[in-house]
Amino acid sequence: MPPTLLPILRSGVQGDVLAAVYMSPDREFSVTELARLTKASLKATAQEVGRLVASGLLDDRRSGNQRLVRRPQPNRITTPLGDLLAATYGPLPVLSEELVGIDGIEEAYIYGSWAARHEGVPGATPGDVDVLIIGTTSLNILDTVSEKATTRLHRAVNIRRVTPSYWENPPERDTFITNVKQRPLIAILQSEETE
């Protein structure tokens, strides 16, 4: 079944692989690294990489026994594909890159309509991306992350932060946390205990 986020793709793995590479155009990725980033099997990732390289949508080279892939030079196909990927599969790799290494983040998730589409729930194309940070990171730092991610994705990225204790035991009157926990959540960063 084609992925809900971008039905012209053959699979969600293909979308995740393309987005990881296209959202970081100056990097090379090993197939093993892409499998880890996309949470797909090594076999499925290698198959998608093979198809994408054969079609010219990814470039590759060998380094020892590793196959390294990267985004091809901009052309009539890869430039609009990059825009499509930013609008559909881009939030996960962009937010992973923007949030990694920031002190005070215990967990980070994408929730709302984008998370639902990523998980195959039908619906309209998401207009924005909703992010929940569990931790104590400064709101000023998170505002900067939101601005950078918004610029890279060409859509609003809304970040909300709650403390770990509030996430674990929200007041009964707080239906927001209850609703978020009952709907699709896409992990950006997780503590080792929850992985």
Salt bridges, closest charged atoms under 4 A:
ASP16 OD1 - HIS118 NE2 3.28
GLU28 OE2 - ARG61 NE 2.72
GLU28 OE2 - ARG70 NH1 3.32
GLU33 OE2 - ARG27 NH2 2.57
GLU48 OE2 - ARG10 NE 3.11
GLU48 OE2 - ARG51 NH1 3.59
ASP60 OD2 - ARG67 NE 2.80
GLU97 OE2 - ARG152 NH1 3.05
GLU98 OE1 - LYS148 NZ 3.51
GLU98 OE2 - ARG152 NH1 2.92
GLU119 OE2 - HIS118 ND1 3.16
